[in-house]
Amino acid sequence: MEHTHEAHADRGHEPHAARRHEPHAAGDTGTRADPGTDTVEELLREQSRLLRELKVRAGDPSLRTIEKRAAKLFADERASLPPATQSTLFNGGYTGLNKLVWLVRALMSWDRYGKECAPPAYGAAELDPWHERWVALTQARAARRSHRAASARTAATAGPADPVDPPPPHTHPADPGPPDAPGPPASPRPPAGAQPRGNHEPPPTAAPAGTAPPPGPPAPETGRSPAPSAGCLATRAVAHAVGRGHPMALPPLEASDLVVAVAFSPGGALLATSSRDGWVSLWDPVTHVLAARLPTGRQDATTALAFSPDGRLLAAGGPGTLVRLWDPATRAVTGPPLTGRHGTVRAVAFSPDGALLAGACEDGAVRLWDPVAREPVGEPLTGHRDDVHALAFSPDGTLLATASRDTTVRLWDPATGAPAGEPLHHQGAVVTVAFSPDGTLLATGAGDRTVRLWMTPVAARRMTGDGPAPSGPARTAGPS
């Protein structure tokens, strides 16, 4: 039995009792909000210290007890606080905001005598200092990543004044860098003497395993190239590392829960991610800074994301056949959600001209909407006997491919809603589809561990005189 009244009495008679559950002196949070004045390590140490103090004030419950308490209290939020996650936080590690807040709220659900009491509600004012500290920590991590990325770009593009042959491997220790250099950069530092690739050089081609890629041309001795963009510099750094056989990884973006969908905006300025807790997050892919979090109105997974071709709309689908649309520029929902019959929306895709939005549902139907008018277009496309997992428009917008758990891929004419040929078959559930850039080939992947290539009606037309058919083994999809 929870002693709710006793807990409220404690907080009521002792004005600072609730503050003891919070970080000491909320004003401290303000002094640490600038990621330029506090290091990530300092913020993590402070956060772990406050969490440990909060745990002691709650009667020092075991990690298993906290896990069970959080699961019971926040079942509607699908809270998951395994001991490993708690240990990470108590020992100065970083997690997503949801896990931190779940832990704080769970610890606040015991009063100073170790009796169970009601935890703070989600978004309660007494949680603000924890939220502000997490934001400051996340910003500091992003600033550190940006600094390291800048160091990596500088290292990848800078060469010695007088070109020299690189030393043979294992003859000299790695250059440790200046004493005040930050931690290891996001991409490996090129060997001494390595020259940057010129802007005129074509992209590197893959070399067989175990062979060294051909060296790039020497850097020009005179003159300067136009200042490359950040994206170009980052691409060169990646190409430089991969070309020399170095493993390459970018710092992760920390989501609030298990990530189930990702999508880049057409210009690449935003990366949208959706997680199992229902939130959609917008990120700056260059700085790794969280730009916005978009509430979907649901507490279960947002399973599908897609930007419109002009980047003015972001579609998100999930359980309940709801597809919500946002304006990424204003972060605002644009109009009521699009609805279907029943079941989860597994995938969404805009037509190349942006005039249609297709949604694949677990009831086997595919629905088309006008994303501007917010109205259905025609009747649902039916024919699949099980969940539709994926869909894709052809580059010219004349075909829509849908992939289903029923082991088939179907092609449709989105203008009429009519099938475009017979179903294409796998031996297992088909989970992904993609058209080639010229629309002549359709690639499908399935649970039978195969990827199949199919000639589309575009290829068939070319075979009859409109142009050359693609080479290689493929099956014609649709009428020839």
QUIMOLIN-V474773 format. One record per residue. OMEGA is omega in radians with two decimals (none if undefined). D_FIRST is the distance of its C-alpha to the first C-alpha in Angstrom with 2 decimals. Layout:
[[OMEGA	D_FIRST] [OMEGA	D_FIRST]]
This chain:
[[-3.12	0.00] [-3.12	3.78] [-3.07	6.47] [-3.08	8.89] [3.13	11.33] [-3.13	11.75] [3.14	12.52] [3.11	14.97] [3.11	16.45] [-3.10	17.17] [-3.10	18.90] [-3.09	20.62] [-3.14	22.09] [-3.04	23.11] [-3.07	24.95] [-3.11	25.38] [3.14	21.89] [-3.14	21.23] [3.10	24.67] [3.09	23.85] [-3.12	21.62] [2.98	24.69] [-3.14	28.06] [3.08	29.88] [-3.13	32.20] [3.12	31.97] [3.11	35.73] [-3.12	36.05] [-3.14	35.09] [-3.12	38.13] [-3.13	40.44] [-3.07	39.31] [-3.12	39.52] [-3.10	43.13] [3.12	43.30] [-3.09	46.84] [3.13	45.89] [3.10	42.99] [3.10	43.20] [-3.11	40.64] [3.14	40.14] [3.14	39.46] [3.12	36.86] [3.11	35.12] [3.13	35.22] [-3.14	33.78] [-3.13	30.94] [3.11	30.08] [-3.12	30.30] [3.10	27.85] [3.13	25.38] [3.09	25.69] [3.14	25.20] [3.12	22.05] [3.12	20.75] [-3.14	21.69] [3.13	20.00] [-3.13	16.69] [3.12	17.12] [3.12	19.44] [3.11	17.17] [3.14	19.34] [3.11	20.70] [3.11	19.20] [3.11	15.66] [3.13	16.50] [-3.12	18.04] [-3.14	15.11] [3.14	12.77] [3.14	15.60] [3.14	16.27] [-3.06	12.84] [-3.00	12.78] [-3.12	16.51] [-3.13	17.35] [3.09	19.52] [-3.10	21.45] [-3.11	21.97] [3.09	20.91] [-3.13	22.51] [3.11	22.15] [-3.13	23.83] [-3.13	24.47] [3.11	28.06] [3.11	27.26] [-3.14	25.04] [3.10	27.84] [-3.11	30.34] [-3.13	28.63] [-3.09	27.95] [3.01	31.59] [3.09	33.28] [-3.09	33.48] [3.01	33.43] [3.03	31.27] [-3.07	30.94] [-3.09	29.12] [-3.10	26.23] [3.09	25.29] [-3.10	25.59] [3.08	23.43] [-3.13	20.71] [-3.13	20.75] [-3.12	20.80] [3.11	17.93] [3.13	15.80] [3.11	16.83] [3.14	16.14] [2.93	12.44] [3.12	12.23] [-3.04	13.66] [3.07	16.71] [3.13	14.99] [3.11	13.13] [3.12	9.64] [3.11	7.79] [-3.13	9.03] [3.12	10.82] [3.04	13.92] [3.09	17.39] [3.09	18.69] [-3.13	21.52] [3.13	24.66] [-3.07	23.14] [-3.10	25.79] [3.06	24.05] [-3.07	24.55] [3.14	28.27] [3.11	29.52] [3.11	28.10] [-3.12	29.70] [3.13	32.95] [3.12	33.12] [3.10	32.64] [3.12	35.40] [3.13	37.66] [3.14	37.08] [3.10	37.84] [3.13	40.95] [3.09	42.07] [3.13	41.76] [3.12	43.78] [3.12	46.38] [3.12	46.72] [3.14	47.15] [3.13	49.76] [3.14	51.61] [3.12	51.68] [3.10	52.79] [3.10	55.56] [3.14	56.63] [3.13	56.73] [3.12	58.83] [-3.13	61.18] [-3.09	61.53] [-3.07	62.17] [-3.10	64.86] [3.07	66.56] [3.12	69.51] [-3.12	71.99] [3.13	75.08] [-3.10	77.41] [3.08	76.25] [3.10	76.27] [3.10	75.47] [3.14	71.93] [3.08	71.85] [-3.08	71.44] [3.04	67.91] [3.11	66.56] [-3.14	69.45] [3.08	67.58] [3.12	64.02] [3.13	61.89] [-3.08	62.38] [-3.12	59.45] [3.14	60.09] [-3.08	60.38] [-3.07	58.38] [-3.13	56.20] [3.09	55.59] [-3.14	52.04] [-3.07	50.33] [-3.11	51.69] [-3.10	52.55] [3.09	51.10] [-3.06	54.34] [3.10	56.64] [-3.12	59.46] [3.11	62.82] [3.13	65.32] [3.11	67.94] [-3.13	70.77] [-3.10	68.91] [3.10	70.07] [3.07	68.01] [3.10	68.77] [3.14	70.95] [-3.08	69.98] [-3.03	72.77] [3.10	71.49] [3.14	70.04] [-3.13	66.55] [3.09	66.54] [-3.10	66.93] [3.08	65.08] [3.12	66.93] [3.14	66.78] [3.09	64.37] [3.11	66.00] [-3.13	68.56] [3.11	68.69] [3.14	68.75] [-3.13	71.96] [3.10	72.00] [-3.14	71.89] [3.13	74.98] [3.13	75.64] [3.11	74.54] [-3.08	77.36] [-3.12	79.24] [3.09	79.97] [-3.13	78.37] [3.06	74.75] [3.05	72.69] [-3.11	70.77] [3.14	67.33] [3.12	64.99] [3.11	61.65] [3.12	58.37] [3.12	57.73] [3.13	61.18] [3.13	60.65] [3.12	57.32] [3.12	59.00] [-3.14	61.81] [3.12	59.43] [-3.13	57.71] [3.14	61.10] [-3.11	62.45] [-3.10	59.62] [-3.14	59.57] [3.13	63.37] [3.05	63.34] [3.13	60.74] [3.01	57.94] [-3.06	54.36] [3.10	53.10] [3.08	49.57] [3.11	48.20] [-3.10	45.08] [2.96	42.02] [-3.05	40.33] [3.12	36.61] [-3.09	34.71] [-3.14	31.05] [3.13	30.50] [-3.09	32.69] [-3.07	36.01] [3.12	37.38] [3.09	40.44] [3.10	42.97] [3.03	46.03] [2.98	48.69] [-3.07	50.24] [3.13	53.96] [3.13	55.17] [-3.11	52.73] [-3.13	51.39] [2.98	47.80] [3.09	45.59] [3.06	42.77] [3.06	39.84] [-3.06	36.92] [-3.03	33.71] [-3.13	31.02] [3.06	28.61] [-3.09	31.15] [2.98	32.82] [-3.10	36.59] [3.06	38.02] [-3.07	41.60] [2.90	43.21] [-3.04	46.55] [3.14	47.82] [-3.10	50.26] [-3.09	48.08] [3.13	44.79] [3.07	43.19] [-3.10	40.46] [-3.12	42.22] [2.99	39.53] [-3.05	36.33] [3.11	36.57] [-3.12	33.50] [-3.10	34.03] [3.12	31.41] [3.13	29.78] [3.04	27.05] [-2.90	28.93] [2.89	32.17] [-2.88	35.32] [-3.06	37.77] [3.12	41.19] [3.04	43.05] [3.00	46.67] [3.01	48.78] [-3.09	51.66] [3.12	55.12] [3.10	55.68] [-3.08	52.28] [3.13	51.40] [3.00	48.54] [3.13	45.61] [3.12	44.22] [-3.13	40.77] [3.14	39.68] [-3.13	36.54] [3.09	34.47] [-3.13	35.28] [3.11	39.03] [2.98	38.63] [3.14	41.06] [-3.14	40.66] [3.08	43.57] [2.91	43.61] [-3.08	46.46] [-3.11	46.14] [-3.10	48.24] [-3.09	46.05] [-3.08	42.73] [3.03	42.37] [-3.13	41.63] [3.07	44.90] [-3.13	44.51] [3.13	42.20] [3.04	41.12] [-3.05	43.40] [3.06	42.05] [-3.11	43.14] [-3.14	42.19] [3.10	39.20] [-3.11	37.99] [3.02	37.53] [-3.05	40.40] [-3.08	41.44] [3.06	44.32] [3.12	46.16] [3.03	49.71] [2.99	52.15] [-3.09	55.79] [3.12	58.25] [3.11	59.34] [-3.08	55.80] [-3.12	56.65] [2.98	54.24] [3.14	50.67] [3.09	49.84] [3.13	46.39] [-3.02	45.79] [-3.12	43.08] [3.07	41.43] [3.10	42.95] [-3.13	46.32] [3.04	47.70] [-3.09	48.91] [3.10	48.92] [3.09	51.25] [2.90	50.64] [-3.03	52.74] [3.12	50.53] [-3.13	52.37] [-3.12	52.50] [-3.11	49.03] [3.05	50.57] [3.08	50.81] [3.14	54.21] [3.11	55.50] [3.07	53.64] [3.10	51.15] [-3.07	52.95] [-3.11	52.21] [3.06	53.50] [-3.11	50.86] [-3.11	49.01] [-3.11	45.85] [2.96	43.91] [-3.02	46.16] [-3.01	45.14] [3.07	47.78] [-3.14	50.64] [3.01	53.46] [3.01	56.35] [-3.09	59.81] [3.13	61.32] [3.08	63.63] [-3.10	60.91] [3.14	62.86] [2.99	60.48] [3.11	56.76] [3.12	55.57] [-3.09	52.33] [-3.00	50.81] [3.03	48.67] [-3.14	46.73] [3.08	49.38] [-3.12	51.71] [2.95	53.94] [3.12	54.92] [3.06	56.41] [-3.09	58.66] [2.95	58.78] [-3.06	61.02] [-3.14	58.57] [-3.10	61.27] [-3.06	61.63] [-3.10	58.51] [3.06	60.84] [3.10	60.54] [-3.14	62.94] [-3.12	64.01] [3.09	62.47] [3.08	59.08] [-2.93	59.13] [2.90	57.59] [3.07	55.64] [3.12	54.43] [3.14	50.79] [3.13	48.38] [-2.99	49.96] [-3.13	47.62] [3.11	49.93] [3.09	53.23] [3.05	55.55] [2.99	59.05] [-3.09	61.72] [3.13	62.86] [3.07	66.01] [-3.09	64.16] [-3.12	66.34] [3.03	63.75] [3.08	60.26] [3.12	58.07] [3.11	55.26] [-3.01	52.77] [3.14	50.98] [3.07	48.98] [3.08	52.28] [3.09	52.70] [2.92	55.63] [-3.10	56.60] [3.07	59.26] [-3.10	61.76] [3.00	63.19] [-3.13	66.14] [3.05	65.25] [3.07	67.60] [3.10	68.56] [-3.14	69.98] [3.12	71.66] [3.13	73.39] [3.13	74.65] [-3.12	76.03] [3.04	78.09] [-3.12	79.75] [-3.13	77.37] [-3.11	76.80] [3.06	76.22] [3.11	73.42] [3.14	71.01] [3.09	72.06] [-3.12	70.11] [3.09	68.66] [3.13	66.71] [3.12	66.42] [3.09	67.34] [-3.14	64.42] [-3.08	65.60] [3.11	69.14] [none	72.02]]
